[in-house]
Amino acid sequence: MPDFDGILEHIGEFDLFQKRAFFLTCLLSVAFAPVYVGVVFLGFTPKHRCLSPGVAEISSRCGWTLEEELNHTVPKGDLFTQQCMRYNVDWNTTEVNCTNPLEAFSGDQNGSISLTSCQDGWLYDSSIQSIVSEFDLVCEDSWKLDVFQACVNAGFFIGSVYVGYIADRFGRKTSILVTTLVMSISGVLVAVAPNYLWSVIFRFIQGLISKGSWTAGYILITEIVGASYRRTVAILYQAAFGFGLLLLDALAYVIPYWRWLQLAVTLPTFLLMLYYWCLPESPRWLITQGQSGKAMKIVNDIAKTNGKVLPVHFESISLEGEDEKEAKQSPSPIDLVRTTQMRKYTLILMYNWFTSAITYQGLIMHVGIAGDNVYLDFLYASLVEFPAAAILVFTIERVGRRYPWAIADLLAAAACFVTAFTPEGRSNLFLAMEFKVE
């Protein structure tokens, strides 16, 4: 009895049918990018200072430029003092002169004037409008921005636990459709959230589901191509994430308001519901469910699309090297730690994923605050995804997995270390290297 891989050798391991399915599933990877790294623009922290009532009127009366206004009315000191503190004076009731306005409050100009917090709010650079400027997530409340991103990561963590079960229980295609629909709806809800709390809740739901959509697509495409193409397809599927990064950067440049940007990256994902008609179910999954008839129908579609003829003696298919009883066994998370060898491998992989994820997330948050042009910084970080994928494609089959893995981790560590001692404004090269190897 032939197995599925054996049949693919006759009807095409990566021909037109698989290439079309690959392109369609790559759209899931593209759509996942704004969810994962959208905080760079959604949560961008613009330049800001305390709103001091009366300053605008004095500036207008005196004809100050913005630079002169800042010099006269913003406290000197470190960045926190400039952005989160203001002079404790009443600019409305006291007559001040335009040359040295602080003279009216202190003979010593700056030294004896007390400071207070931004009790009346903040003024923001209006070039980018983000959740930070809308919900005032600065100064004492700056930690709320970290919570905004932490919630989506918490969703990733919880979602990764159950997504495998959903894909195995209900099928890869069903899993993609359901998770993509919920991801799209939650993305719209983030865009229309009335306040910070609701934006965090909807962001968590988006993270809870979106990783499942991406993972189900990854599983599906690797299960309908031949064994010799599986590794390359898996790498390129993840490389499609880079196109999502470039698209996000371009949209953020054109749409500087976070709500419209969120809608712009979310609404097109509703079109992925067309997968119901365009994507097949995984024949391998159908086989494990004892639905060989449906699997054979898809096999015939593959052969027809690829312009191949299915040999007549291939009347049934089975899993390679596994009997029906083994195919229907339900895997358990306990299998990951059941033996000493599996425990070692599991802990090593978990630690590697942890370090890679925390480094990547740290770089993402750094892109939002480093450099003078967040769009260029993000562009550089996005472009290096493609040479990284190319290097993997050409090396992984020739030198194995461990050496590229180890070298990538060492390069990432070295780049992070060097970046820590690089003068501000000159770290883009090392940041790009870190993105590439991570």
Kinemage of the C-alpha trace (Angstrom):
@kinemage 1
@onewidth
@group {chain A} dominant
@subgroup {mainchain}
@vectorlist {calphas} color= white
{ca met a 1} P 0.000 0.000 0.000
{ca pro a 2} L 1.634 3.304 -1.080
{ca asp a 3} L 2.172 6.145 1.359
{ca phe a 4} L 1.446 9.819 0.705
{ca asp a 5} L 5.076 10.784 0.065
{ca gly a 6} L 5.341 7.965 -2.443
{ca ile a 7} L 2.316 9.278 -4.312
{ca leu a 8} L 3.726 12.835 -4.325
{ca glu a 9} L 6.797 11.542 -6.145
{ca his a 10} L 4.495 10.630 -9.039
{ca ile a 11} L 2.115 13.606 -9.030
{ca gly a 12} L 4.549 16.360 -8.072
{ca glu a 13} L 6.233 17.236 -4.789
{ca phe a 14} L 6.222 20.994 -5.374
{ca asp a 15} L 4.493 21.792 -8.610
{ca leu a 16} L 1.697 24.203 -9.506
{ca phe a 17} L -0.795 22.957 -6.898
{ca gln a 18} L 1.686 23.182 -4.024
{ca lys a 19} L 3.134 26.489 -5.228
{ca arg a 20} L -0.322 28.036 -5.322
{ca ala a 21} L -1.110 26.710 -1.857
{ca phe a 22} L 2.269 27.923 -0.639
{ca phe a 23} L 1.633 31.453 -1.908
{ca leu a 24} L -1.785 31.542 -0.268
{ca thr a 25} L -0.549 30.299 3.109
{ca cys a 26} L 2.345 32.764 3.006
{ca leu a 27} L -0.297 35.478 3.271
{ca leu a 28} L -0.892 34.227 6.817
{ca ser a 29} L 2.748 34.867 7.628
{ca val a 30} L 2.510 38.332 6.080
{ca ala a 31} L -0.634 39.097 8.111
{ca phe a 32} L 1.009 37.911 11.323
{ca ala a 33} L 3.822 40.491 11.144
{ca pro a 34} L 1.705 43.538 12.145
{ca val a 35} L 0.322 41.618 15.116
{ca tyr a 36} L 3.761 40.629 16.326
{ca val a 37} L 5.680 43.870 15.799
{ca gly a 38} L 2.951 46.446 15.244
{ca val a 39} L 3.742 47.933 18.653
{ca val a 40} L 6.688 49.733 17.048
{ca phe a 41} L 4.213 52.110 15.386
{ca leu a 42} L 1.039 51.594 17.410
{ca gly a 43} L 2.984 52.268 20.596
{ca phe a 44} L 5.528 54.729 19.282
{ca thr a 45} L 6.524 57.269 21.952
{ca pro a 46} L 6.741 60.715 20.294
{ca lys a 47} L 8.650 63.640 21.702
{ca his a 48} L 6.595 65.217 24.466
{ca arg a 49} L 6.626 67.781 27.235
{ca cys a 50} L 4.297 68.955 29.966
{ca leu a 51} L 1.345 71.094 29.033
{ca ser a 52} L 1.707 74.337 30.969
{ca pro a 53} L -1.463 76.493 30.873
{ca gly a 54} L -0.726 79.989 29.637
{ca val a 55} L 2.519 79.173 27.828
{ca ala a 56} L 0.881 79.113 24.394
{ca glu a 57} L -0.569 82.586 24.938
{ca ile a 58} L 2.755 84.010 26.128
{ca ser a 59} L 4.585 82.398 23.213
{ca ser a 60} L 2.114 83.922 20.763
{ca arg a 61} L 2.361 87.376 22.406
{ca cys a 62} L 6.158 87.315 22.432
{ca gly a 63} L 6.492 85.798 18.958
{ca trp a 64} L 8.722 82.960 20.195
{ca thr a 65} L 9.819 80.199 17.909
{ca leu a 66} L 9.280 76.668 19.178
{ca glu a 67} L 12.931 76.463 20.159
{ca glu a 68} L 12.678 79.689 22.144
{ca glu a 69} L 9.476 78.538 23.842
{ca leu a 70} L 11.113 75.286 24.921
{ca asn a 71} L 14.206 77.106 26.138
{ca his a 72} L 12.173 79.513 28.283
{ca thr a 73} L 9.459 77.202 29.663
{ca val a 74} L 10.805 73.635 29.818
{ca pro a 75} L 13.034 72.721 32.797
{ca lys a 76} L 16.667 71.919 32.089
{ca gly a 77} L 18.012 68.540 33.091
{ca asp a 78} L 17.830 64.914 32.028
{ca leu a 79} L 15.251 63.547 29.595
{ca phe a 80} L 12.805 62.630 32.371
{ca thr a 81} L 12.880 66.159 33.770
{ca gln a 82} L 12.314 67.708 30.344
{ca gln a 83} L 9.432 65.376 29.442
{ca cys a 84} L 7.769 64.689 32.784
{ca met a 85} L 8.255 67.806 34.904
{ca arg a 86} L 7.291 71.477 34.551
{ca tyr a 87} L 7.894 74.677 36.443
{ca asn a 88} L 5.474 75.040 39.338
{ca val a 89} L 4.320 78.499 38.285
{ca asp a 90} L 1.127 80.086 37.051
{ca trp a 91} L 1.831 81.493 33.609
{ca asn a 92} L -1.690 82.922 33.376
{ca thr a 93} L -1.775 85.257 36.372
{ca thr a 94} L 1.763 86.589 36.465
{ca glu a 95} L 3.074 89.295 34.154
{ca val a 96} L 6.231 88.050 32.489
{ca asn a 97} L 8.658 89.620 30.073
{ca cys a 98} L 9.533 88.037 26.765
{ca thr a 99} L 13.297 88.141 27.188
{ca asn a 100} L 13.599 86.331 30.486
{ca pro a 101} L 10.161 85.147 31.624
{ca leu a 102} L 11.453 83.195 34.629
{ca glu a 103} L 12.659 86.417 36.238
{ca ala a 104} L 9.125 87.041 37.441
{ca phe a 105} L 9.276 83.897 39.564
{ca ser a 106} L 12.875 83.875 40.812
{ca gly a 107} L 15.738 86.253 40.984
{ca asp a 108} L 17.998 83.283 40.380
{ca gln a 109} L 16.109 82.384 37.179
{ca asn a 110} L 16.222 78.548 37.357
{ca gly a 111} L 17.726 77.564 40.669
{ca ser a 112} L 14.932 78.323 43.125
{ca ile a 113} L 11.904 77.525 40.979
{ca ser a 114} L 10.265 74.322 42.125
{ca leu a 115} L 9.118 71.653 39.702
{ca thr a 116} L 5.925 69.660 39.620
{ca ser a 117} L 4.507 66.790 37.587
{ca cys a 118} L 2.506 67.205 34.399
{ca gln a 119} L -0.795 67.830 36.147
{ca asp a 120} L -2.484 69.258 33.056
{ca gly a 121} L -1.323 66.629 30.585
{ca trp a 122} L 1.263 66.644 27.819
{ca leu a 123} L 1.977 68.128 24.430
{ca tyr a 124} L 3.153 65.634 21.789
{ca asp a 125} L 4.912 65.792 18.478
{ca ser a 126} L 1.985 65.454 16.091
{ca ser a 127} L 3.853 63.684 13.279
{ca ile a 128} L 2.840 60.277 14.698
{ca gln a 129} L -0.322 59.687 16.721
{ca ser a 130} L -0.071 56.459 18.727
{ca ile a 131} L -1.739 54.885 21.725
{ca val a 132} L 0.980 56.563 23.777
{ca ser a 133} L -0.142 60.060 22.836
{ca glu a 134} L -3.858 59.213 22.918
{ca phe a 135} L -3.852 57.494 26.316
{ca asp a 136} L -0.902 59.422 27.832
{ca leu a 137} L 1.285 56.336 28.353
{ca val a 138} L 4.334 58.354 29.363
{ca cys a 139} L 6.276 59.218 32.506
{ca glu a 140} L 4.661 57.470 35.506
{ca asp a 141} L 2.353 55.523 33.160
{ca ser a 142} L 5.001 54.468 30.634
{ca trp a 143} L 4.854 50.913 32.025
{ca lys a 144} L 1.394 50.549 30.497
{ca leu a 145} L 2.945 50.418 27.034
{ca asp a 146} L 4.956 47.373 28.112
{ca val a 147} L 1.731 45.800 29.371
{ca phe a 148} L 0.118 46.479 25.983
{ca gln a 149} L 2.813 44.392 24.268
{ca ala a 150} L 3.097 41.861 27.087
{ca cys a 151} L -0.578 41.031 26.683
{ca val a 152} L -0.169 39.978 23.071
{ca asn a 153} L 2.836 37.863 24.072
{ca ala a 154} L 0.795 36.285 26.862
{ca gly a 155} L -1.782 35.475 24.219
{ca phe a 156} L 0.920 33.851 22.080
{ca phe a 157} L 1.989 31.727 25.032
{ca ile a 158} L -1.490 30.500 25.939
{ca gly a 159} L -2.533 30.124 22.312
{ca ser a 160} L 0.474 27.955 21.492
{ca val a 161} L -0.716 25.451 24.092
{ca tyr a 162} L -4.090 24.748 22.495
{ca val a 163} L -3.461 25.466 18.805
{ca gly a 164} L -1.937 22.057 18.212
{ca tyr a 165} L -4.970 20.390 19.715
{ca ile a 166} L -7.374 22.392 17.551
{ca ala a 167} L -5.405 21.626 14.376
{ca asp a 168} L -5.264 17.913 15.235
{ca arg a 169} L -8.864 17.679 16.387
{ca phe a 170} L -10.663 19.711 13.733
{ca gly a 171} L -8.186 19.878 10.872
{ca arg a 172} L -5.614 22.326 9.581
{ca lys a 173} L -7.968 24.162 7.247
{ca thr a 174} L -10.714 24.589 9.838
{ca ser a 175} L -8.158 25.817 12.339
{ca ile a 176} L -6.870 28.416 9.853
{ca leu a 177} L -10.353 29.691 9.024
{ca val a 178} L -11.563 29.990 12.619
{ca thr a 179} L -8.397 31.557 14.038
{ca thr a 180} L -8.046 33.973 11.118
{ca leu a 181} L -11.636 35.150 11.486
{ca val a 182} L -11.273 35.763 15.229
{ca met a 183} L -7.887 37.442 14.670
{ca ser a 184} L -9.456 39.809 12.127
{ca ile a 185} L -12.389 40.683 14.368
{ca ser a 186} L -10.167 41.281 17.395
{ca gly a 187} L -7.866 43.432 15.254
{ca val a 188} L -10.784 45.679 14.335
{ca leu a 189} L -11.818 45.844 17.995
{ca val a 190} L -8.301 47.024 18.909
{ca ala a 191} L -8.696 49.847 16.397
{ca val a 192} L -12.010 51.009 17.879
{ca ala a 193} L -11.184 50.410 21.547
{ca pro a 194} L -12.657 53.301 23.579
{ca asn a 195} L -9.900 53.339 26.196
{ca tyr a 196} L -6.600 51.791 27.205
{ca leu a 197} L -8.103 48.892 29.172
{ca trp a 198} L -10.211 47.670 26.279
{ca ser a 199} L -7.307 48.005 23.852
{ca val a 200} L -5.266 45.707 26.103
{ca ile a 201} L -8.103 43.167 26.337
{ca phe a 202} L -8.621 43.073 22.582
{ca arg a 203} L -4.870 42.957 22.030
{ca phe a 204} L -4.664 39.889 24.278
{ca ile a 205} L -7.415 38.159 22.290
{ca gln a 206} L -5.586 38.982 19.077
{ca gly a 207} L -2.404 37.390 20.417
{ca leu a 208} L -4.339 34.410 21.728
{ca ile a 209} L -5.574 33.567 18.245
{ca ser a 210} L -3.090 34.966 15.721
{ca lys a 211} L -0.225 32.623 16.601
{ca gly a 212} L -2.606 29.736 16.035
{ca ser a 213} L -3.460 30.989 12.567
{ca trp a 214} L 0.221 31.329 11.646
{ca thr a 215} L 1.115 27.911 13.066
{ca ala a 216} L -1.788 26.131 11.358
{ca gly a 217} L -0.672 27.562 8.022
{ca tyr a 218} L 2.874 26.374 8.695
{ca ile a 219} L 1.625 22.863 9.440
{ca leu a 220} L -0.628 22.730 6.397
{ca ile a 221} L 1.941 23.783 3.815
{ca thr a 222} L 4.628 21.433 5.126
{ca glu a 223} L 2.170 18.538 4.934
{ca ile a 224} L 1.217 18.905 1.264
{ca val a 225} L 4.708 19.145 -0.225
{ca gly a 226} L 7.204 16.366 -0.775
{ca ala a 227} L 9.862 15.529 1.796
{ca ser a 228} L 12.690 17.004 -0.287
{ca tyr a 229} L 11.006 20.437 -0.345
{ca arg a 230} L 9.664 20.511 3.196
{ca arg a 231} L 12.598 22.285 4.832
{ca thr a 232} L 12.891 24.930 2.131
{ca val a 233} L 9.164 25.631 2.189
{ca ala a 234} L 9.228 25.954 5.983
{ca ile a 235} L 12.054 28.520 5.828
{ca leu a 236} L 10.452 30.521 3.031
{ca tyr a 237} L 7.105 30.513 4.829
{ca gln a 238} L 8.778 32.241 7.744
{ca ala a 239} L 10.649 34.549 5.356
{ca ala a 240} L 7.271 35.784 4.131
{ca phe a 241} L 7.049 37.389 7.565
{ca gly a 242} L 9.662 39.824 6.245
{ca phe a 243} L 7.298 40.988 3.508
{ca gly a 244} L 4.749 41.663 6.225
{ca leu a 245} L 7.319 43.823 7.997
{ca leu a 246} L 7.985 45.841 4.831
{ca leu a 247} L 4.272 46.286 4.204
{ca leu a 248} L 3.742 47.417 7.801
{ca asp a 249} L 6.563 49.943 7.511
{ca ala a 250} L 5.131 51.394 4.285
{ca leu a 251} L 1.610 51.637 5.681
{ca ala a 252} L 2.831 53.224 8.912
{ca tyr a 253} L 4.721 55.831 6.889
{ca val a 254} L 1.594 56.700 4.923
{ca ile a 255} L -0.836 56.397 7.860
{ca pro a 256} L 0.589 58.061 10.990
{ca tyr a 257} L -2.615 57.625 13.077
{ca trp a 258} L -2.609 54.360 14.987
{ca arg a 259} L -6.324 53.549 14.706
{ca trp a 260} L -6.376 53.910 10.920
{ca leu a 261} L -3.113 51.983 10.688
{ca gln a 262} L -4.586 49.148 12.736
{ca leu a 263} L -7.588 49.024 10.429
{ca ala a 264} L -5.364 49.142 7.344
{ca val a 265} L -3.424 46.040 8.400
{ca thr a 266} L -6.496 44.204 9.722
{ca leu a 267} L -9.327 44.646 7.223
{ca pro a 268} L -7.520 42.854 4.338
{ca thr a 269} L -7.216 39.745 6.517
{ca phe a 270} L -10.955 39.181 6.176
{ca leu a 271} L -10.205 38.235 2.555
{ca leu a 272} L -8.373 35.204 3.887
{ca met a 273} L -11.797 33.669 4.501
{ca leu a 274} L -11.614 32.847 0.782
{ca tyr a 275} L -9.316 30.039 1.906
{ca tyr a 276} L -12.515 28.027 2.338
{ca trp a 277} L -12.621 27.674 -1.445
{ca cys a 278} L -8.928 28.068 -2.298
{ca leu a 279} L -7.033 25.885 0.179
{ca pro a 280} L -7.232 22.106 0.548
{ca glu a 281} L -7.340 20.241 3.813
{ca ser a 282} L -4.162 18.379 4.650
{ca pro a 283} L -4.338 14.897 3.099
{ca arg a 284} L -2.029 13.637 5.843
{ca trp a 285} L -4.465 14.803 8.519
{ca leu a 286} L -7.383 13.211 6.659
{ca ile a 287} L -5.480 9.938 6.598
{ca thr a 288} L -4.954 10.012 10.363
{ca gln a 289} L -8.703 10.528 10.755
{ca gly a 290} L -9.493 7.501 8.622
{ca gln a 291} L -10.839 9.671 5.778
{ca ser a 292} L -8.779 8.185 2.970
{ca gly a 293} L -11.568 8.814 0.461
{ca lys a 294} L -11.372 12.583 0.974
{ca ala a 295} L -7.592 12.368 0.955
{ca met a 296} L -7.648 10.589 -2.410
{ca lys a 297} L -9.944 13.275 -3.835
{ca ile a 298} L -7.342 15.906 -2.929
{ca val a 299} L -4.605 13.706 -4.373
{ca asn a 300} L -6.512 13.588 -7.660
{ca asp a 301} L -6.859 17.383 -7.598
{ca ile a 302} L -3.111 17.710 -7.037
{ca ala a 303} L -2.354 15.406 -9.959
{ca lys a 304} L -4.792 17.212 -12.266
{ca thr a 305} L -3.476 20.694 -11.372
{ca asn a 306} L 0.129 19.574 -11.736
{ca gly a 307} L -0.585 18.015 -15.117
{ca lys a 308} L 0.325 14.537 -13.893
{ca val a 309} L -1.476 11.217 -14.086
{ca leu a 310} L -2.036 9.244 -10.909
{ca pro a 311} L -1.025 5.612 -11.485
{ca val a 312} L -4.087 3.381 -11.432
{ca his a 313} L -2.610 1.013 -8.865
{ca phe a 314} L -2.575 3.840 -6.286
{ca glu a 315} L -6.068 3.112 -5.041
{ca ser a 316} L -5.446 3.838 -1.371
{ca ile a 317} L -2.894 5.626 0.743
{ca ser a 318} L -1.585 5.389 4.268
{ca leu a 319} L 0.896 7.068 6.548
{ca glu a 320} L 4.476 6.179 5.837
{ca gly a 321} L 5.739 3.411 8.052
{ca glu a 322} L 2.837 3.668 10.505
{ca asp a 323} L -0.148 1.434 10.939
{ca glu a 324} L -3.628 2.769 11.508
{ca lys a 325} L -3.485 2.252 15.247
{ca glu a 326} L -0.333 4.355 15.608
{ca ala a 327} L -1.715 7.049 13.301
{ca lys a 328} L -4.781 7.479 15.494
{ca gln a 329} L -2.889 7.672 18.775
{ca ser a 330} L -3.287 10.991 20.550
{ca pro a 331} L 0.009 12.668 21.419
{ca ser a 332} L 0.387 14.165 24.867
{ca pro a 333} L 2.536 17.047 26.218
{ca ile a 334} L 3.967 14.462 28.606
{ca asp a 335} L 5.759 12.922 25.610
{ca leu a 336} L 8.072 15.944 25.607
{ca val a 337} L 9.515 14.969 29.007
{ca arg a 338} L 8.816 11.246 29.109
{ca thr a 339} L 12.414 10.114 28.585
{ca thr a 340} L 15.751 11.572 29.666
{ca gln a 341} L 16.772 12.302 26.082
{ca met a 342} L 13.467 13.999 25.261
{ca arg a 343} L 13.647 16.093 28.428
{ca lys a 344} L 17.100 17.307 27.431
{ca tyr a 345} L 16.031 18.194 23.895
{ca thr a 346} L 12.846 19.875 25.115
{ca leu a 347} L 14.652 22.040 27.677
{ca ile a 348} L 17.332 23.050 25.168
{ca leu a 349} L 14.754 24.062 22.557
{ca met a 350} L 12.595 25.876 25.113
{ca tyr a 351} L 15.591 27.837 26.357
{ca asn a 352} L 16.610 28.721 22.804
{ca trp a 353} L 13.115 29.905 21.918
{ca phe a 354} L 12.995 31.922 25.135
{ca thr a 355} L 16.298 33.699 24.497
{ca ser a 356} L 15.523 34.297 20.815
{ca ala a 357} L 12.059 35.660 21.566
{ca ile a 358} L 13.190 37.956 24.368
{ca thr a 359} L 16.059 39.278 22.240
{ca tyr a 360} L 13.791 39.874 19.245
{ca gln a 361} L 11.167 41.585 21.393
{ca gly a 362} L 13.847 43.753 22.978
{ca leu a 363} L 15.067 44.785 19.549
{ca ile a 364} L 11.529 45.589 18.453
{ca met a 365} L 10.977 47.876 21.427
{ca his a 366} L 14.403 49.446 20.842
{ca val a 367} L 13.601 50.261 17.226
{ca gly a 368} L 10.730 52.377 18.485
{ca ile a 369} L 12.996 54.626 20.564
{ca ala a 370} L 16.371 54.571 18.797
{ca gly a 371} L 17.457 56.834 15.987
{ca asp a 372} L 15.848 59.865 14.416
{ca asn a 373} L 13.788 57.992 11.821
{ca val a 374} L 11.802 55.014 13.072
{ca tyr a 375} L 10.741 54.127 9.514
{ca leu a 376} L 14.316 53.745 8.259
{ca asp a 377} L 15.374 51.842 11.378
{ca phe a 378} L 12.471 49.457 10.900
{ca leu a 379} L 13.227 49.118 7.183
{ca tyr a 380} L 16.827 48.070 7.886
{ca ala a 381} L 15.667 45.555 10.474
{ca ser a 382} L 13.102 44.139 8.022
{ca leu a 383} L 15.414 43.786 5.036
{ca val a 384} L 17.879 41.559 6.855
{ca glu a 385} L 15.176 38.886 7.151
{ca phe a 386} L 15.766 37.933 3.522
{ca pro a 387} L 19.541 37.262 3.489
{ca ala a 388} L 19.031 35.349 6.737
{ca ala a 389} L 16.501 33.082 5.031
{ca ala a 390} L 18.759 32.669 1.982
{ca ile a 391} L 21.686 31.641 4.166
{ca leu a 392} L 19.530 29.042 5.904
{ca val a 393} L 18.238 27.612 2.632
{ca phe a 394} L 21.752 27.116 1.260
{ca thr a 395} L 23.435 25.900 4.438
{ca ile a 396} L 20.957 23.822 6.389
{ca glu a 397} L 21.103 20.879 3.984
{ca arg a 398} L 24.858 21.064 3.580
{ca val a 399} L 26.136 21.513 7.123
{ca gly a 400} L 23.142 20.466 9.192
{ca arg a 401} L 21.102 22.349 11.741
{ca arg a 402} L 23.322 22.655 14.794
{ca tyr a 403} L 26.185 24.653 13.284
{ca pro a 404} L 24.025 27.407 11.724
{ca trp a 405} L 22.008 27.512 14.938
{ca ala a 406} L 25.085 27.853 17.144
{ca ile a 407} L 26.748 30.431 14.882
{ca ala a 408} L 23.568 32.516 14.724
{ca asp a 409} L 23.282 32.566 18.515
{ca leu a 410} L 26.934 33.554 18.903
{ca leu a 411} L 26.618 36.364 16.350
{ca ala a 412} L 23.459 37.635 18.034
{ca ala a 413} L 25.167 37.650 21.426
{ca ala a 414} L 28.218 39.440 20.021
{ca ala a 415} L 26.086 42.057 18.246
{ca cys a 416} L 24.048 42.696 21.408
{ca phe a 417} L 27.225 43.063 23.438
{ca val a 418} L 28.820 45.487 20.974
{ca thr a 419} L 25.600 47.506 20.685
{ca ala a 420} L 25.626 48.112 24.433
{ca phe a 421} L 28.927 49.998 24.069
{ca thr a 422} L 28.187 51.700 20.739
{ca pro a 423} L 27.648 55.484 20.793
{ca glu a 424} L 24.040 56.537 20.423
{ca gly a 425} L 23.006 56.960 16.807
{ca arg a 426} L 25.631 54.555 15.477
{ca ser a 427} L 24.124 51.229 16.469
{ca asn a 428} L 21.953 50.578 13.388
{ca leu a 429} L 24.464 48.163 11.838
{ca phe a 430} L 24.641 45.982 14.929
{ca leu a 431} L 20.892 46.136 15.464
{ca ala a 432} L 20.376 44.940 11.895
{ca met a 433} L 22.821 42.080 12.496
{ca glu a 434} L 20.926 41.058 15.622
{ca phe a 435} L 17.617 40.999 13.725
{ca lys a 436} L 19.225 38.926 11.010
{ca val a 437} L 20.626 36.194 13.230
{ca glu a 438} L 17.633 36.068 15.536
